Amino acid sequence: MLYLLKRSSKDIKNSNIKKKTTIKDIANVLNISAAAVSKALHDDSRISAKTKKAVRQVAKNLNYQPNHLASALRSGKSNLVGVIVPRTNSNFFSSVIENMEEVLNKEGYNIIITQSNESYKKECDSIDTLLFTQVDGIIASMANETIDLKYYEKVKSKGIPLILFDRGENDLNVDYIGINDYESSHMIVEHLIKQGCKRIAHIGGYKRTRIFNNRIRGYVDAIKKHSLPLDDELLVESNLTIKDGRAKMQQLLKLNHRPDAVYVAGDYAALGALQILNEQNINVPDDIALVGFGDEPFTSMVTPSISSINQHSAEIGKLAAKTFLDHAKQSSVKQLLNKIILDAELVVRASSKKVSK
């Protein structure tokens, strides 16, 4: 077939295209129908190899970018999965994302990553953006500030699969993948007791967030179980940043009867706490033992190295992706098909392992 080019290839490459190239532009250059161009770009068997080659070449020359949103609106499927995390600079969340993406890519899906930075407003904006982009599903870990669940209910009302991991609320009645936060706290407290600690403080997250509430409950119940002092001053809530860890550790050190161990519900806050202890020449773990949560890479690199909970991020990422794929294969969304709770692992390091005298 002979194509009548209205402009030469050289003209096409050198032209200053001010507007976004459309299928109609490609059709005009080749003097064929827009429908034929669309079929050629989608590798339709009814279009000859010669036509496909010509269409792809002109599309490349014109810097044509497919309109995925329009395509999604037509087909009802975008092959995009939205992912919302509190932050991406955490090894836990980056590992979850990496493993999630690996599983989804093999099935032809790409992911769009957004981060809330623990802000409820940013989380709501992310949900709106992902819904506008016509994602096929949303996998999320909630921000610390999130109490109102109406935006997540909005996702459910549209029949879009919603999978929560690490942080999520039971009231939403959706799929969830995480570790046993309550038992993890038990494990930490009992480890510290075995090291001879008798006055154990907890720098936790905010109890309004389910996972941190479970960690607080686990701490409280373990303390009661072993008849140790449960003073309100030993339990403090925070955003679990390095700055918070420093501030809350200073607060605990000002107590008339300071703790001999501190369990911190996040490794970044544990790092901040360790900085204060080192700056004040307090021996860790002999004077005050320290345990974090999350097993961030830096926990094994600082001095002393920080004991921490391994949250099995790789497995959580893969399970979250597989849960979405289970939904994608169904004709309708059936919520609460999966509630997967993994057993956590305590990695004991120098910060909590006392040397027997």
N, C-alpha and C positions, 0 to 999 in steps of 0.2 A: 504494500500500500504506500502511496506517495503522499507525504504530508506537506501542505503548503504553509511554510513558516511565515508569519506576518512580520517577524523580526529575525535577524540573524542571531546565531548563538552568541557571537561577540557582543551584539547589541544588548542581548539579554543579560550577559554577565556584567557589562559595564553600566547598565542603566541604574539610575538612582530610584529605587522603588520606595515610595513614601508611604504607601498603604500596605497592609498585610495581604500577601498573595492568597488568592482563593482558587478553588477548583475551576471556576469559570475563566480565570486568567490563563490557566494552563490550557483549557479547552480552546480559547481564542487563538493562542499561539499555534496550536496544532490543527486548528480548523476541524475539530471534532466536538461531540456533545459533552456537556459536563457529566452526564451519566456515565459515558464511556470512560472518562478520566477517573471518576470515582471507583468504577469497577476495576480499572487497571491498577489503581493504588491499593485496592484490597485483594489483588491477585485473583480476580474472578476468572474461572476457567473458560468463560465465554469470550474473553479478550485474548487476542493473539500475543505471542511472546514479543513480536516486533513492536506492537502498539504499547505494550507494558514498558518495554525498554525506552521507547521515545518519551512516554509520559514521565517516567522516573527521571530521565535526563533533564527534561524541561523543568520539572519540579525542583530538582537540585539547583539548576541555574537560576531559578526565580526565588530560591531560598524559601520554598513552600513549607509551612509548618502546619500539620494537621490540627484541626479544631477538635480537641478531645472532648470538650464540653458538649459541642453540638452532636458529636458522634455518640456520646453517652445518652443524650436526650433521645436520639433516634432509636438506639438499640436497647436502652434500659440497662446497659452495663458499661462501666468505664475501665474495668480492670485496675482500679486504684483503691487502695486501702488507706484510710486516714489513721495516723498514730499520734496520740497526745500524751506527752510525758511532762512531769514537773520541770525537768532540766535535762539537757543532753550531756553536760560535763561530768556526769556521774558514771563511773564504770558499770554500775548495775544497769542503768537505763541504756547506755550505749551497747552493752552486751545483749540485752533483751532485744533491742532494735536490730542489731546485726544478725542475730539468729532468726528473728522473725522474718527479716527480709530474705534471708537465704531460702527459707521454706516457701515463701510466697512467690519469689522470682521463678522458682522451678515450675510453678503452676501458672505462670504468665501474668502475675500481678506485680505492680510497682507500689511503693508506699510513699505517702506524703507525710513528713514529720513536722509536728508543731510542738512548741514547748510553752507551758503556762507560766513558768517562773514562779510557781506557787500562787498565781493570781487567779481568782475566780473570774474576773472580767476577761482576762486573756483566754482563759479556758472556754468561756462562752463564745468569744469572737472566733476561736479556732473551730468550734463545732459548727458555727454558721458558715464559715469559709469552706469547710469540708463538705457540708451538705450542699452548698452552692456548686461545688466542684463535682457533684454527683458521684461521690465515692461509693463503692459497693459495700463497705463496712467500716466500722470505727473500733480501734483497739486503744484503750486509754488507761492511764493511771492518774487518779484525781489529784488536784492541787490541794495544798493544806487549807486554803481559804474556803474551799467548796463545802457548803452546807445545803444550799438550795439545789435540788436535783432536777429542776424543770427543763434545763437544756438537754440533759441526758434522756429525760422522758420524751422530749421532742424527737430525739433520734429513734427511740422505740416506736413512737407513733407513726413514723414514716416507714416502718417495716424494714429498717436497715439493721443488719446484725450489729450488736454492741457487745464487745468483750472487754471486761475489766481485768487488770492484773495489778498485783502488789497492793494498790489502794482501790477500794471499791466499797459500795454500800449495799447491804443486804436488801434494803427497801426497794432497790431497782429491779430485783428479780431477774438478773441477767447472768450470763456465763462469767465465771471468775476463776483466775489462776493465781495462786500465791503460796506462801509458806505458812506454817502454823506459828503465828506470832505469839500466841499465848504460851505454847509449850517452849518456844525459844527463850522467853523470859524466865520460865521455870528453870531451864537448862543453865542459863547464865547465873542466876542467883545461887543455885545449888553448887555450881562450880566454885563460886566465890566463897561459899560457906566451907567447902572442902579445903580451901586455901587458908582457912582460919579467920575469915572476915566475919565481923559480928554487927557492924553498923553500915549497911549498904544503902547508898543513895541512888536515885534514878533521875537522870536528865532525859525526859521523854519528849515526844511530840505532843500535839494537842489532842486531848481525849475525844474531841468531836470527830476526829478522823478514825475510822474503824480500826485500821491496823495499829495505830498508836494507842487507842483505847485498849485493844487486846494485849499489847505489850505492857501497858500499865497494870491491867488486871492480872496478868501473869506474874508480874513483879510483886504486887500486893499479896496475892494468894500464896506465893512461895515464901514471902517474908512471914506471913501468918502461920504457915505450915510448920516453920522451924522456930516459931516463937521468938522472932527477932524484933527489935524496936521498929515500930511503924509510925514515924513522926511525919507530920505534914511538911515540915521543913526539909525533909530528905527527898521529897518528890516535887520536881519542878518541871514545868512544860515550856517548850520553846519551838522555834522554827528549825532547830537542829543545823544551823550554819556554823562555820568555824567561829564567827563572832559570838554567836549564842553560846557555844561551848566554852569559850573563854569567860564570858560574863557569868554564866551559871556556875562554873567551877569556882570563880572568885567568890560568888555568893555562898557556896557551900563551905569554903575555907574560912569564912567569917563567923560560922556558927560556933557557939560556945563548946559544943561537943561535935567536932567535925567527923565526917565519915572515914572509915578505913577502906572503903571500896566505892567505886562509882560505875554504875552501868549506864551507858549512853545509847539511846535508841537510834543513833546514826553516826557513821564513821567520821564525817566532817566535823560534827560537834565534838566527837571524842578527840579528834586531832587538836581542836581548840583547847579542850580541857587539859590535854597532855602538855601543850605549850605553856600553860599557866603553871602546872606542876613542876615542869623543868625550870622555868624562870624563877620559881620560888625555892628551888633546890630541895623539893620534896621527893623522897625516894619512891620510885614506882618499880615494883609493886609493894615493897616492904612496908612503907608508911601508908600509901593509898594504892590499892589495886585498881585497874581500869579495864573495862571491856566495852567495845563498840558494837556496831551492827551494820552489816553490808559487805564486809571483806573487800573494801576498796584496795587497789594495788599498793597505795602508799602505806597501808597498815603494816606491811612487812618490811618497809624501807626506813621508817623512822626509828629513833632510839628513845626508849625501848620500843620494840615492835608491839603493835596493839592486837590483843585478842579480839576476835570478831565473829559474827555469824555469817556463814556463807549462805546466800539466799538462792543459789542455783539459778542464776539469771539466764544462762544459756537454755536450760530446760524450760523455763517459764516462757521465753521468747518463742521457742519452737511449739510449745503446747498452745499458746495464744493464737499463733498462725494456723495451726491445724484445726483449732476450734472454729475459726472463721471459715476455713475451707469446708468444714462439715456443713456449716450453714449455707455456703455458696452452692452446694450440691443439692440442697433441698428446694422445694417449690415454695415453701413458706418458712418464716422465721419462727422457730420454737425456742422460747427462752428457757434458761436454766437447764440446758441439756448437760452442761458440765459445771461442776464446782470442784476444782482440783486443788487440793491442799497438800503441799509437799513438806516432808520432814526437813527441818533445817539442820545445819551442822555447825557446831562450835569449833572454831579454829583457835586453839590455845597458843598464845605467844608470850613473850617476856613480860608484858604489862600486867599480867594477872597470875603468873606462875611463880609463886614464892619458893625460894630455896630453903629446904629444911635445915634447921640449925641444930 
